[in-house]
């Protein structure tokens, strides 16, 4: 290979080597800077993550309390429902008693009317009571 071909090739190899070394140095600086940034993030995000964990635990506690309140409310609604059914049965029973009372009243009225009719028929002057 002639010398005039070797000189450009050597220059290219030197240029590529310099570029590669520059890229490696830049990569090293970038990695160092990235390490610093990650260190800062770790320091600053640590308390934030702890706060997030605390908030998550508080949310879980609130959720448990809400479930407990819903369960108590459900039990209370069931009791009110039972009481309403009992009052309804009592009212229906009272209604039945009033109907029986009405029937008894009607029967007593009819009986009284029959007694008066029979008494007037048995009377000494054909139903004249004033004797």
C-alpha positions as CSV (number, residue, x, y, z in Angstrom):
1,X,0.0,0.0,0.0
2,X,1.4,3.4,-0.9
3,X,2.3,5.8,1.8
4,X,-0.1,8.5,0.6
5,X,-3.0,6.0,1.3
6,X,-1.6,5.1,4.7
7,X,-1.5,8.7,5.9
8,X,-5.3,9.4,5.5
9,X,-6.1,6.0,7.0
10,X,-3.9,6.8,10.0
11,X,-5.4,10.2,10.3
12,X,-8.9,8.7,10.2
13,X,-8.0,6.2,12.9
14,X,-6.6,8.9,15.0
15,X,-9.7,11.1,14.5
16,X,-12.0,8.1,15.3
17,X,-9.9,7.4,18.4
18,X,-10.1,11.0,19.6
19,X,-13.9,11.0,18.9
20,X,-14.3,7.7,20.7
21,X,-12.3,9.0,23.7
22,X,-14.3,12.2,23.7
23,X,-17.6,10.1,23.6
24,X,-16.4,7.9,26.5
25,X,-15.4,11.0,28.5
26,X,-18.8,12.6,27.8
27,X,-20.6,9.3,28.7
28,X,-18.6,9.2,32.0
29,X,-19.6,12.8,32.8
30,X,-23.2,12.0,32.0
31,X,-23.2,8.9,34.2
32,X,-21.6,10.9,37.0
33,X,-24.2,13.6,36.6
34,X,-27.0,11.0,36.5
35,X,-25.7,9.4,39.7
36,X,-25.8,12.8,41.4
37,X,-29.4,13.4,40.1
38,X,-30.4,10.0,41.3
39,X,-28.9,10.7,44.7
40,X,-30.8,14.0,45.0
41,X,-34.0,12.3,43.9
42,X,-33.5,9.6,46.5
43,X,-33.0,12.2,49.2
44,X,-36.0,14.2,48.1
45,X,-38.3,11.4,47.2
46,X,-37.6,9.4,50.3
47,X,-39.8,11.6,52.6
48,X,-42.4,11.9,49.9
49,X,-42.7,8.2,49.5
50,X,-43.0,7.9,53.3
51,X,-45.8,10.5,53.2
52,X,-47.5,8.5,50.4
53,X,-47.2,5.3,52.5
54,X,-48.7,7.2,55.5
55,X,-51.5,8.6,53.4
56,X,-52.2,5.1,52.1
57,X,-52.4,3.7,55.6
58,X,-54.7,6.5,56.6
59,X,-56.9,5.8,53.6
60,X,-57.1,2.2,54.6
61,X,-58.1,3.1,58.1
62,X,-60.8,5.4,56.8
63,X,-62.0,2.7,54.5
64,X,-62.2,0.2,57.4
65,X,-64.1,2.8,59.5
66,X,-66.5,3.5,56.6
67,X,-67.2,-0.2,56.2
68,X,-67.8,-0.5,60.0
69,X,-70.2,2.5,59.8
70,X,-72.0,1.0,56.9
71,X,-72.4,-2.3,58.7
72,X,-73.8,-0.5,61.8
73,X,-76.1,1.5,59.6
74,X,-77.3,-1.6,57.9
75,X,-78.0,-3.3,61.2
76,X,-79.9,-0.2,62.3
77,X,-82.0,-0.2,59.1
78,X,-82.7,-3.9,59.7
79,X,-83.9,-3.1,63.2
80,X,-86.1,-0.3,61.9
81,X,-87.5,-2.6,59.3
82,X,-88.3,-5.2,62.0
83,X,-90.0,-2.6,64.1
84,X,-92.0,-1.3,61.2
85,X,-93.2,-4.9,60.4
86,X,-94.1,-5.3,64.1
87,X,-96.0,-2.0,64.1
88,X,-97.7,-3.0,60.8
89,X,-98.8,-6.3,62.3
90,X,-100.1,-4.5,65.4
91,X,-102.1,-2.0,63.3
92,X,-103.6,-4.9,61.3
93,X,-104.5,-6.6,64.5
94,X,-106.2,-3.4,65.8
95,X,-108.0,-3.1,62.5
96,X,-109.2,-6.6,62.9
97,X,-110.3,-5.9,66.5
98,X,-112.2,-2.8,65.4
99,X,-114.0,-4.8,62.7
100,X,-114.9,-7.4,65.3
101,X,-116.0,-4.6,67.6
102,X,-118.2,-3.2,64.9
103,X,-119.7,-6.7,64.2
104,X,-120.3,-7.2,68.0
105,X,-121.9,-3.8,68.2
106,X,-124.2,-4.5,65.2
107,X,-125.1,-7.9,66.7
108,X,-125.9,-6.3,70.1
109,X,-128.0,-3.7,68.4
110,X,-129.9,-6.3,66.4
111,X,-130.3,-8.3,69.6
112,X,-131.6,-5.3,71.5
113,X,-133.9,-4.5,68.7
114,X,-135.3,-8.1,68.7
115,X,-135.6,-8.0,72.5
116,X,-137.6,-4.7,72.4
117,X,-139.8,-6.2,69.6
118,X,-140.5,-9.4,71.5
119,X,-141.1,-7.4,74.7
120,X,-143.6,-5.2,73.0
121,X,-145.3,-8.3,71.5
122,X,-145.6,-9.8,75.0
123,X,-146.8,-6.7,76.6
124,X,-150.3,-6.6,78.2
125,X,-151.9,-4.2,75.8
126,X,-150.5,-5.2,72.5
127,X,-147.2,-3.5,72.8
128,X,-148.4,-0.5,75.0
129,X,-145.8,-0.2,77.7
130,X,-147.4,2.6,79.7
131,X,-149.8,0.5,81.3
